[in-house]
Amino acid sequence: MAELGPIVDLRQSATALRVQRGVMRLLRETYDMACYAEVTLRSGRRADVLGVGPKGEIWIVEIKSSLIDFQVDRKWHEYREFSDRFFFAKPPELDAGIFPESEGLIVADGHDGAILRDSPDTPMAPARRKALMLKLARLGADRVHVLMDPGPK
């Protein structure tokens, strides 16, 4: 069995975890999406939040908890090829003006979230979608199994 990696890897700030919770609530409650936190993609990059919609659409949300967090990130462009829609998510106190106008934008706190700017729809390649959906099915099942039976392998 592949190494799962933690859902929370202790690198996220308290602010990022609050934004993550609000984003996942927004996607689940408003868009009927099943959400995954901290998904390692084939490229080796990790998506902060990945949502799968009822028709198989895939959204990736990159959380930025501060100005410096956004300024040092040079990898976010790589998420586009693994999603149909890409969003940044920010806490309410972070200025929305720092984010590129070309990308979707979500504001979220520990309770809820809202889309401030929609993302362009850029459909994934079918083969990449199939591979990612298989990975997500296995990842979800493995995470549930570990919760049910955290003992040795």
Protein Blocks (a to p, Z undefined) as FASTA:
>chain_A
ZZebpabgolacfklmmmmmmmmmmmmmmnopacdehiadfkopacfbacddfkopacdd
dddfbfklmmmpcklmmmmmmcfbdcddddfklcfklpcfkbccddddfkbccdfbdcdd
ddddfklmmmmmmmmmmmmmmmmmmmmmmccZZ
